[in-house]
Amino acid sequence: MTPVYQTIVDPDHGNCMQATFASLFDMNLEDVPHFLELKDGWFPSFYKIIVEKGYDYEGGLYNKKLNELRFPGEPTTEKFQLENIKDLQGVNGYFYACVYSPKYFDPAKGYTDQITHAVIVDKNLNIVHDPNPNNKDVKYPLADEIGHNGIHYIFVIEPKEPGKDPKFKNV
């Protein structure tokens, strides 16, 4: 993993996702699409790079505590909890994760409609790279309340099994 920093810090147009993806796959920022510009069409570009790099997207892991706060009374599937990261390989042991933006978090909005921010974590759920160069030693929103350093979602990107077709063939 080679740290790449975002060049746009903006709540509606930032490129933290682009920089995190470039970092995770040891790519130059210019070689990764600015996913936010692709709006709802970001996933095919995201997925194409994953497959080209020899990985597949297996879904996500969620922060159980945050889901309980966001969706009271709804069950959380044990299979998809952050703690299950221990069973995964990731990209050389690293994972693409989401936190609430330290810069744009608005406590008045509660647990929904918040601006998210992309980071890289290790298997111990430590944030090992934040692409925003201004976020050195920052405490992420809701870290005390939901635990896991404020991580609320992890994209599960795993090495592709030899001979196995990509999960999303029509993307």
Backbone torsions as a table, in degrees:
resi	resn	phi	psi	omega
1	MET	NA	123.3	178.4
2	THR	-112.2	114.1	-177.5
3	PRO	-58.7	127.8	174.3
4	VAL	-122.5	138.6	-178.3
5	TYR	-106.1	145.6	179.6
6	GLN	-68.4	151.5	-179.6
7	THR	-108.5	-10.0	179.5
8	ILE	-127.5	118.5	176.2
9	VAL	-115.2	101.9	-175.0
10	ASP	-156.7	137.5	-175.5
11	PRO	-65.2	-23.6	-177.5
12	ASP	-110.6	-6.9	-173.5
13	HIS	-143.1	7.4	-177.4
14	GLY	-59.7	159.1	-178.7
15	ASN	-120.6	39.0	176.5
16	CYS	-63.9	-35.6	179.3
17	MET	-64.4	-43.8	178.6
18	GLN	-61.3	-46.8	-178.5
19	ALA	-67.4	-38.8	178.8
20	THR	-65.2	-43.5	179.3
21	PHE	-63.6	-43.5	177.6
22	ALA	-60.8	-42.5	179.2
23	SER	-62.3	-48.8	-176.2
24	LEU	-59.0	-40.0	-175.8
25	PHE	-103.5	15.4	178.2
26	ASP	52.9	48.7	-179.6
27	MET	-114.1	163.6	171.7
28	ASN	-79.0	147.0	-179.8
29	LEU	-54.7	-41.3	-177.5
30	GLU	-65.2	-19.8	-178.1
31	ASP	-89.4	0.8	179.8
32	VAL	-117.1	134.3	178.8
33	PRO	-62.9	151.1	172.2
34	HIS	-82.2	90.5	-170.1
35	PHE	-54.3	-36.4	-178.1
36	LEU	-62.5	-32.5	177.7
37	GLU	-67.8	-23.0	-179.2
38	LEU	-81.6	-5.0	179.6
39	LYS	50.7	-126.6	-177.1
40	ASP	-70.9	-11.1	-179.2
41	GLY	-94.5	20.0	-176.8
42	TRP	-70.2	-33.5	-170.7
43	PHE	-61.9	-43.4	179.7
44	PRO	-58.0	-39.9	178.3
45	SER	-68.2	-41.8	177.1
46	PHE	-58.1	-49.9	-176.1
47	TYR	-68.0	-38.3	-179.9
48	LYS	-58.1	-44.7	179.9
49	ILE	-65.5	-42.6	179.3
50	ILE	-56.1	-48.4	-178.1
51	VAL	-67.4	-42.3	178.9
52	GLU	-60.7	-29.7	-179.9
53	LYS	-86.0	0.9	176.5
54	GLY	90.0	23.7	-179.0
55	TYR	-124.2	173.3	173.2
56	ASP	-138.5	155.7	178.8
57	TYR	-94.3	122.7	-174.2
58	GLU	-106.9	7.5	-178.0
59	GLY	110.4	-149.5	-176.3
60	GLY	-143.1	163.3	173.9
61	LEU	-115.0	139.5	-175.1
62	TYR	-115.7	153.9	174.0
63	ASN	-81.8	111.3	-176.2
64	LYS	-58.3	-44.0	-177.9
65	LYS	-62.1	-43.5	178.5
66	LEU	-64.1	-42.5	178.5
67	ASN	-61.9	-36.6	177.5
68	GLU	-65.2	-35.9	178.4
69	LEU	-74.5	-37.9	-179.0
70	ARG	-75.8	-37.6	-174.6
71	PHE	-128.9	68.4	-176.6
72	PRO	-55.7	135.5	176.7
73	GLY	86.6	-12.3	179.1
74	GLU	-89.2	137.0	-178.7
75	PRO	-70.2	148.1	175.6
76	THR	-110.5	124.9	-179.8
77	THR	-68.4	125.7	-178.2
78	GLU	-58.4	-34.7	-176.1
79	LYS	-59.0	-29.8	-172.1
80	PHE	-105.5	25.0	-179.0
81	GLN	-89.9	150.9	-177.6
82	LEU	-52.3	-35.2	-177.2
83	GLU	-59.9	-21.4	-179.5
84	ASN	-73.7	-0.8	177.6
85	ILE	-60.5	-27.5	-178.1
86	LYS	-59.8	-25.6	-178.4
87	ASP	-88.5	2.1	-172.9
88	LEU	-110.3	160.5	178.1
89	GLN	-96.5	-38.4	-176.3
90	GLY	67.0	-158.0	177.6
91	VAL	-101.3	97.4	-175.8
92	ASN	55.2	36.6	177.1
93	GLY	87.2	4.5	-179.9
94	TYR	-115.6	157.3	-174.6
95	PHE	-138.1	144.0	175.3
96	TYR	-82.7	126.1	-176.1
97	ALA	-135.0	165.4	178.4
98	CYS	-121.6	140.3	172.8
99	VAL	-131.2	168.5	170.8
100	TYR	-77.0	144.2	-177.1
101	SER	-62.7	123.0	177.4
102	PRO	-63.3	-30.0	-177.3
103	LYS	-80.8	-36.2	-172.1
104	TYR	-112.8	8.3	179.5
105	PHE	-64.4	133.3	-179.7
106	ASP	-121.6	103.1	-178.3
107	PRO	-56.1	-27.3	-179.4
108	ALA	-65.8	-21.4	-179.7
109	LYS	-83.9	-7.7	-179.8
110	GLY	71.6	-134.3	-172.6
111	TYR	-102.1	-0.7	-179.1
112	THR	-123.7	167.9	178.4
113	ASP	55.4	33.1	176.9
114	GLN	-96.8	153.2	175.5
115	ILE	-81.2	130.1	-178.8
116	THR	-98.3	166.1	-177.0
117	HIS	-140.0	137.7	-178.8
118	ALA	-91.1	138.2	178.4
119	VAL	-143.0	172.0	174.7
120	ILE	-114.0	135.5	-179.6
121	VAL	-124.7	162.3	174.1
122	ASP	-103.2	-176.6	-177.6
123	LYS	-65.0	-18.5	178.1
124	ASN	-92.3	11.1	179.9
125	LEU	62.1	30.0	171.5
126	ASN	-87.5	136.8	175.6
127	ILE	-80.7	112.4	-175.0
128	VAL	-99.5	-16.0	176.1
129	HIS	-152.7	125.4	172.2
130	ASP	-113.2	121.6	-175.9
131	PRO	-71.9	-10.2	176.6
132	ASN	-85.7	112.9	-176.8
133	PRO	-63.8	-13.7	178.7
134	ASN	-86.4	-3.8	-175.1
135	ASN	-99.6	37.2	175.7
136	LYS	-72.0	130.8	177.0
137	ASP	55.0	31.7	-180.0
138	VAL	-84.8	148.6	172.8
139	LYS	-97.6	125.9	-174.9
140	TYR	-79.2	144.8	-179.0
141	PRO	-53.2	139.6	177.4
142	LEU	65.5	11.7	-178.6
143	ALA	-56.0	-42.0	179.6
144	ASP	-71.5	-37.3	-174.9
145	GLU	-74.3	-40.9	-176.1
146	ILE	-108.7	-5.1	179.4
147	GLY	71.9	-169.5	176.4
148	HIS	51.9	38.8	178.6
149	ASN	59.0	21.6	179.5
150	GLY	84.3	4.0	179.8
151	ILE	-67.8	131.7	177.5
152	HIS	-117.5	-14.1	-179.9
153	TYR	-154.8	142.4	174.3
154	ILE	-126.9	128.9	172.9
155	PHE	-78.7	123.4	-179.1
156	VAL	-89.2	102.6	177.9
157	ILE	-113.4	114.2	-174.1
158	GLU	-121.9	154.4	176.1
159	PRO	-56.0	136.4	179.2
160	LYS	-71.3	134.1	178.0
161	GLU	-71.7	133.0	179.6
162	PRO	-55.7	134.5	178.2
163	GLY	80.5	-5.2	-179.1
164	LYS	-96.3	133.5	177.9
165	ASP	-69.0	151.4	175.3
166	PRO	-58.1	148.2	-177.0
167	LYS	-61.1	-40.7	-176.4
168	PHE	-108.9	83.9	-174.3
169	LYS	-68.9	-32.0	-173.1
170	ASN	-94.3	15.3	-179.2
171	VAL	-88.5	NA	NA
